[in-house]
Amino acid sequence: MDTPIAATYSLPEPLPLDSGAVLHGVTIAYQTSGTLNESRSNAILICHALTGDQYVTGTSPLTGKPGWWSGVVGAGKAIDTNKYFVICSNVLGSCLGSTGSGSINPATGTPYGLDFPTITIADMVRAQERLVTEHLGITKMLAVVGGSMGGMQVLQWAVSFPEKTRAVLALACSYRHTAQNIAFHEVGRQAIMADPDWRQGRYFEHGVRPTKGLAVARMTAHVTYMSARALQQKFGRNLQDRSAVSYGFDADFQVESYLRYQGSSFVERFDANSYLYMTRAVDYFDLSGDYGGILTRAFSPLPRYCIISLSSDWLFPPAEHKAIVKALNGIAANVSYVEIDTDRGHDAFLMDVPQLHAMIARYLDGSAAQFGIVS
Amino acid sequence: MDTPIAATYSLPEPLPLDSGAVLHGVTIAYQTSGTLNESRSNAILICHALTGDQYVTGTSPLTGKPGWWSGVVGAGKAIDTNKYFVICSNVLGSCLGSTGSGSINPATGTPYGLDFPTITIADMVRAQERLVTEHLGITKMLAVVGGSMGGMQVLQWAVSFPEKTRAVLALACSYRHTAQNIAFHEVGRQAIMADPDWRQGRYFEHGVRPTKGLAVARMTAHVTYMSARALQQKFGRNLQDRSAVSYGFDADFQVESYLRYQGSSFVERFDANSYLYMTRAVDYFDLSGDYGGILTRAFSPLPRYCIISLSSDWLFPPAEHKAIVKALNGIAANVSYVEIDTDRGHDAFLMDVPQLHAMIARYLDGSAAQFGIVS
């Protein structure tokens, strides 16, 4: 039970997308941990962030390192795999096992590249629902949980499939991407597309990869994942392996060296076109969009909602979360909201923040108790 | 008197730099407006920001548009050229008339490129002091005024040449660049250097320019110049010339179109290597650096200090300014501090913000009155 199981599911039916396109031959890569109980009621789906993957716990075969949320998910952890059956799937359009722009286009026999249709958060959730219902045979989950882009998927689940889960926990996210956030994504995309090795998205045909552009995109994004205070506390104006500035363009400062490392290590594990698709999905996310801009109308009264924000998260500030709570109050939903006090910025949702972990554990265990779910 | 005068000054003596290098044949391009009074006491030096120029008022010959601070500087304006003799010079290392990396290296007869020495804020001020004292024959100015990188120069004037000015007004700046700000600059530099047309800084020899990289650098920086709220109010999620998203990578959103325009128009007027040098000068700025990190020790008791912050400026937040005021209080300096309430972010210092303009006018006119300076 301690070792998660990685698998793939090939959807037998085509998947219709928000764009109007229909995808054939979709594969979803996923991981499960823990044991599904007899009544199939103890499942928790975890949704990953922009460049995340299905390896939420255990050892990631991609990196050889612990899964991205192994501090939260595992035996005896906040999301306890001794109690719950935990599912995490690589989102549609990513590059880490599920179908995406690097997959073979059945119509041409070559990778899609930019012929891959644009994916939305709702499309990702649609594919997840197939996996959960059709393949895993789960008709009602205990909870759907996620942060950042994962939190957007959580909210989308509540809107698209409210009957399929008893609870949702959305963390460090928003119900719609703001202008500033679209702007930062656009900078990243322009950096990728400015790289001549991008080759209009057909780089794989030329044996090259737009690593420089992708690294710049990641560096920009990474700055937004940390708070100004966290950067100041961690690096300040400390110099990197030198006692004085070089009077040049070397990485004199630790923060420069750190950022360059973030860029160069990212390109090892992520695909440039998929980065375009993932950022676009997030930009397009506006849960109120189909409801005349009135978010309240989007929601159904699910049994339980939990919304968690991080005080120093400037990518998805607390105010964005309060707007969700306000909308949920408009349908008298059972919603709890907490703002976790942390200096560490957006990425704190991935870090060891005991208050956050305790909050997640209490919410899920409380929900399980309320609904009489036993492992 | 209404038409500003543009000129250049070639320093007769070499200029020693913080890096240890010595620059020969330095030219400083500058503009003056108004009339120097008989006692040569009504001069105000205005210091420009990162990519600014000497054309602070009147019509810029570079753009054909009004000078960058013509809302503040001019006849009857907050900095009234009917009363004051206003000087503004293009900083050393820029590309708009003063000596920079695009200038001819006397040692080789070809442009410097990256052989140009790294410039600091103190070096810029050193060159300005030569212009003001040596060339214009002004031994004591009424004030030195500037915002952003211009504000850094103002603070540097107070430290390097406290006897040369009666007052300083530093706006929307910091006494040292923070880790977050260095990080954003580094992203911009990496974007430029990632552009194959940069050619290790020798692009001019190849008849190309790294416009794509420079545009990405500018786009990143531009996002930091506006507040999240200003971007949301101005653009929100409004679409650009369309009624629905394209499900693709066009500039669907107004904010994307706006940013792309900011990038493409910037490359028309600014040089990529100079952008590297300007950002580096700002990164290196730490007024407390030579004083064991104790800012108070850097300052002398100038007659009058004025520090102004902008409430929604997240590039140089009010807290950065309060640290300057605190340090000045440590020498019992005559300092006034005000935080201007604005939603418009860092760039508000360049905009029509009446409260700000009134504050600048009162401070300068009050200083002139206190010191018995007549025009």
Boltz contact constraints between the chains, C-beta under 6 A:
constraints:
  - contact:
      token1: [A, 19]
      token2: [B, 247]
      max_distance: 6.0
  - contact:
      token1: [A, 118]
      token2: [B, 247]
      max_distance: 6.0
  - contact:
      token1: [A, 118]
      token2: [B, 248]
      max_distance: 6.0
  - contact:
      token1: [A, 178]
      token2: [B, 232]
      max_distance: 6.0
  - contact:
      token1: [A, 179]
      token2: [B, 231]
      max_distance: 6.0
  - contact:
      token1: [A, 179]
      token2: [B, 232]
      max_distance: 6.0
  - contact:
      token1: [A, 179]
      token2: [B, 235]
      max_distance: 6.0
  - contact:
      token1: [A, 179]
      token2: [B, 236]
      max_distance: 6.0
  - contact:
      token1: [A, 179]
      token2: [B, 255]
      max_distance: 6.0
  - contact:
      token1: [A, 180]
      token2: [B, 228]
      max_distance: 6.0
  - contact:
      token1: [A, 180]
      token2: [B, 231]
      max_distance: 6.0
  - contact:
      token1: [A, 182]
      token2: [B, 253]
      max_distance: 6.0
  - contact:
      token1: [A, 182]
      token2: [B, 255]
      max_distance: 6.0
  - contact:
      token1: [A, 183]
      token2: [B, 223]
      max_distance: 6.0
  - contact:
      token1: [A, 183]
      token2: [B, 255]
      max_distance: 6.0
  - contact:
      token1: [A, 183]
      token2: [B, 259]
      max_distance: 6.0
  - contact:
      token1: [A, 186]
      token2: [B, 256]
      max_distance: 6.0
  - contact:
      token1: [A, 186]
      token2: [B, 259]
      max_distance: 6.0
  - contact:
      token1: [A, 187]
      token2: [B, 219]
      max_distance: 6.0
  - contact:
      token1: [A, 187]
      token2: [B, 220]
      max_distance: 6.0
  - contact:
      token1: [A, 190]
      token2: [B, 216]
      max_distance: 6.0
  - contact:
      token1: [A, 191]
      token2: [B, 191]
      max_distance: 6.0
  - contact:
      token1: [A, 191]
      token2: [B, 216]
      max_distance: 6.0
  - contact:
      token1: [A, 194]
      token2: [B, 212]
      max_distance: 6.0
  - contact:
      token1: [A, 194]
      token2: [B, 216]
      max_distance: 6.0
  - contact:
      token1: [A, 196]
      token2: [B, 196]
      max_distance: 6.0
  - contact:
      token1: [A, 212]
      token2: [B, 194]
      max_distance: 6.0
  - contact:
      token1: [A, 216]
      token2: [B, 190]
      max_distance: 6.0
  - contact:
      token1: [A, 216]
      token2: [B, 191]
      max_distance: 6.0
  - contact:
      token1: [A, 216]
      token2: [B, 194]
      max_distance: 6.0
  - contact:
      token1: [A, 219]
      token2: [B, 187]
      max_distance: 6.0
  - contact:
      token1: [A, 220]
      token2: [B, 187]
      max_distance: 6.0
  - contact:
      token1: [A, 220]
      token2: [B, 220]
      max_distance: 6.0
  - contact:
      token1: [A, 223]
      token2: [B, 183]
      max_distance: 6.0
  - contact:
      token1: [A, 228]
      token2: [B, 180]
      max_distance: 6.0
  - contact:
      token1: [A, 231]
      token2: [B, 179]
      max_distance: 6.0
  - contact:
      token1: [A, 231]
      token2: [B, 180]
      max_distance: 6.0
  - contact:
      token1: [A, 232]
      token2: [B, 178]
      max_distance: 6.0
  - contact:
      token1: [A, 232]
      token2: [B, 179]
      max_distance: 6.0
  - contact:
      token1: [A, 235]
      token2: [B, 179]
      max_distance: 6.0
  - contact:
      token1: [A, 236]
      token2: [B, 179]
      max_distance: 6.0
  - contact:
      token1: [A, 245]
      token2: [B, 284]
      max_distance: 6.0
  - contact:
      token1: [A, 247]
      token2: [B, 19]
      max_distance: 6.0
  - contact:
      token1: [A, 247]
      token2: [B, 118]
      max_distance: 6.0
  - contact:
      token1: [A, 248]
      token2: [B, 118]
      max_distance: 6.0
  - contact:
      token1: [A, 253]
      token2: [B, 182]
      max_distance: 6.0
  - contact:
      token1: [A, 255]
      token2: [B, 179]
      max_distance: 6.0
  - contact:
      token1: [A, 255]
      token2: [B, 182]
      max_distance: 6.0
  - contact:
      token1: [A, 255]
      token2: [B, 183]
      max_distance: 6.0
  - contact:
      token1: [A, 256]
      token2: [B, 186]
      max_distance: 6.0
  - contact:
      token1: [A, 259]
      token2: [B, 183]
      max_distance: 6.0
  - contact:
      token1: [A, 259]
      token2: [B, 186]
      max_distance: 6.0
  - contact:
      token1: [A, 284]
      token2: [B, 245]
      max_distance: 6.0
